[in-house]
Amino acid sequence: MKKLFVLLCTPVLTMAQLQSGVQTYFVGGRAYDITTPTNYNPSKEYPIVFELHSFGKNKTQMDDQDIINAQQYISVRPEGKYINLFFWEGNVWNTWKVTDSFTNRSDDVVYITHVYNDVQQKMGSVFNPEKVFVYGFSNGGAMAMKLAEETSLFKAAVIRSMSFEAGHDIPNTASKIPMIFIHATGDEVVPYQGGKGKYSLVSPNFESVKETVNKWAAYNGLSHFTEIKYLAGNPTTSKENFYFREYPHAIHPLYFFVIEGNKHATGNLFSNANIKRAMQRLIKDPKRYGIYK
């Protein structure tokens, strides 16, 4: 009887392991997706990126099998709490005072920590906690900063199109990790100079993006920086002018890209696909920050 019990359990244990391609799992009644390379090898160690969607979107927004195949990493995509207001519905990360009320105080740090633990259990010995990173777009960028503040799970972060809520202070228990910030001066949702933006009913009063970047730089003990302006077509084929600021550090540097004009999506050069490539460069070497290299 004991042998039969072991045999019956074996397929269940096997099914718990990661497969190639897209898979959906649940923790605490909430779903998350994982995408592995199509040539996924369960005995191989891969970098893991938690990719967090924007306000109102869902876990499918950040999926890109082609980039995952090319960059050879594992994408983990949790999903914000689904809400249905009388004028709007979608998935939201609880990152601000306004979201605390209409998400019923959803603790997304706890949820994502459970996702992290679930992925670790599924991967077993090939899970390397030193190779787990986070990339967040918009509301997902706010969630990525919250995770950096309240956990030590992630070893680098990319924040696209997001700043802090006005008056926010970084707690002294936050992680000191390499970070990339990307923002457009014409952002209509999270204004570059701060303020409410176009979705004023569901967004906070944002501080300026530079203020948020300066807070993280100060927290990481980074006071020196260099700044360069790149014109369209030099050194890239981009049609966009952008500024690049680097706060150098051997362990936790900070990089800030500012695109002239453009809107919340930040433009073609700073597309999701290119930012995912930059994330992998940052993972391999904190000094290899380049979006365009």
N, C-alpha and C positions, 0 to 999 in steps of 0.2 A: 504493500500500500504506500509506503514511503517513497519507493522508486517511482510509482505511478504519479504521485503528487509532484515530484521534481520534474518529470517529463511534461506534465500538463502545464507547469509554470514556465517552462523554457521558452515557448513561443512568445509569451507575454513579455519576458525580459528582452528578447530579441527585438520585438516591435518597439520597445522604448528607445532604442538607439536611433541616432540620426540617419537619414537616408539621403540620397542625392536629390537636388531640386527643392521644391517648396513643400513644407510640411506645416500643419497647424496643430497646436497643442493648447491645453487649458490649465490655468492655475487659479484657484479661488473663484471659479466660475467665469473667468475672463480669458479670452483667446489671445494668443500671440502666434506669429508666423516665424519660421526659420527658412532661409534659403541657403543651401550649400552649393558649391560648384557641381556641375554635372559629372565631373570626374572625381567626385568626393571619395576620399579614402578614410574610413573610420579609424584607422590606426595612425593617421598623420595629424600633427598639430597645426592648427590654422589660427590666424588672427580673427577675432570676433568683434563685430561692430554692431552695437545697438543703434538702430536707425529710427528716429522718432518723427512721426508725421506732424503736419501743420494743423491749425485750428479747423475743425469741422471735417477733416479727412479721416482716413483709416489706415490700417497696417499695410494695405496694398500700395499706398502712394510711393513708398520708398523702395519698392522691390525693383531690381534690375539684374536679371540673370546674366546678361552679357557682361556687365561690369564685374559681377561676382566671379564669373568664369575667368575673365581676363586678369583680375587682381588676386584671385585665389584666396578669398576670405569667406567667413560665414556671416551672413546678415541675420540679425535677430530683430524682429519688429513687433514690439508690444503695441497695444492699442489703447488710446485714451477712453475715458468713460463716455458712453453714448448718452446724449441728452436730447430731449424733445421739448423745446420751448414753444410758446404759442406762435412765435414768428420765425422760428429757425430750428433745425435739428442737425446733429452731427456728433463726432467724437472729439472730446476735449481733454487736455491735460490740466489737472488742478494745480495751477502755478501762481495765481494771483488772488487777491481778496475777492474780486468779482466772480472768479470761477469756483471759489470755495463754497459759495452759496448755491449756485445752480448745478454743481456736481455732487451735492449732498456731502460735502467735505471728504470727497474721495481721496484716500491716501495713496497716491500713485508712486511714491517712493517705496512704500511697502510692496505694492504690486510688482514693480519692476525688480525689486530685490528678490521676490519669489520667482520671477521669470529667470533671473540670473542663476539662482540656486537650482532651478529645474534644468536649465541648459547644462550646468556643471555636472549634475547627476547623470544626464543622458550621455555626456561625452566622456565621463570617467577620467582616466589618467592622462588623456591627451588635452584636457582642458587646462590652459595656462592662464592663471589670473593676471599675469603680467602683460597679457596680450588681449585685453578686453577694453574696448573703447566706445565712445558715444558720439553720434552726430545727430543734431536736432535742427529742424527747419521751422522757423516762426514759433508758434506755441510749443513745438518740439524742442526748439532752442532754449526756451525758458525752462522746460523740463530738464534738459541736459545740464543747465547751470544749477538747477535745484539739486540734481543728483550729485554734482561735483561738490556742492555745499554740504550735503547731508550724508554722503556715503564716501567710502574709499574704494568703490568697486571698479572705477574706470581710470585708465592710465593716460588718457588724452581725450580732448573734446574739441569738436568743431561746432560753432554756433553761427547759424546762418539767419540773417534778418530778424534779430531780436536784441532788445536791451532790457535792463531791469525796470521794474515798476519804480516810479519816483519815490525817493526816500529809503530805498532798500539798502541794507548794509550786509556785507559778506560776513558770516559768522566765523569766529576764529578757529573753528574746527573743520573748515572746508579743506578740500584736497588742494595741493599745489601740483598742477599737472600742465603739460604742454597744451596750448589752446590756439585755435584759429578762429578769428571773428571775421565775418563777411557781411557787408551791408551796402546798400545803394542810397545815394543822397536823395533820390526821388521816391523813396519808399512811402507809399500812401497808407500803409497799414501800421507800421511801426516807424513813425517819423524820425529821420536821422537826427534832428535837433530836439526831439522829445515832443510829448503831447499825446493826444488821444488817438489820432488816426481816424480812418474812415469808418471803422466799425465801433463807434463810441459806446454803443449799448452793451457790448460784450468785451470791451478791452479796458485795461487800466490806463492811467495817466503815465506814460513812459518817460523815463529820463533820457537824455541824449545818449546816443550810442558811444560817443567818446567818453562820456562820464562812466559808463559801464566798463568799457575797456580799461580806463585809467584805474578804476577800483580793483579790477583783477590784477593789473600790473603792480599796483601798490601792495596788494595782498601777497603776491608772489615775490615781493622784494625787488621788483624790476623798475629802476628809475631811468636808465639810459635807453634811448631808442634811436634808430635811424629811419628816415622817411624818404621815399623815392616816388616820383610821379612817372607813370608809364603812359605814353601817348598811344592812341589807337594805331595798330600796325607795327609797334616797336616796343618790346621785342616779340610781339605776338601778331597773329592775324586777326585779332579782335577788333571790332568796330568801337569798342568802349575805351575811354580813358579811365585809368584807375590809379589810386594811391596805395602804396604798400608801406606799412610801418612794422618794423621788427624790434622787439624787446629781447635781446639775446640772453640766453642762459644755457648752461651745459645740460641741465636736467629738465627744466620746465620753462622753455621760452614761450613767448606770446607773439602772435602774428595777426595783423589787422589789415584787411583789404577793404578799401572804400571805392565804389564804382560811381563815377560821375553820372548823374541823371539816373535812368532806369528806375524800376519799381521794386515791389516786394520780392519778385522772383529773381532779381539781381542780374539778369542778362545771360546771354549764351555762353560767354567765357566762364561764368560762374554758375553753370548749370548743375543740377544734382549729380550728373555723371562725372563732370570734371571735379566737383568737390569730393566725391567718393574716391577718385584717383589721388587727390591731394591728401585725403585722410590716410591712404595707404603709405604715401611718402612720409607723412608725419610719424606713422607707426614704425616704419623701418629705421628712421633716423630723425630726431626732432629738428635737425637743421635742414632737412629736405622738405621744406614747407611748400614749394612752388605749386601754384595753381596752373601755371602755364608751361612749366618745364617738362 
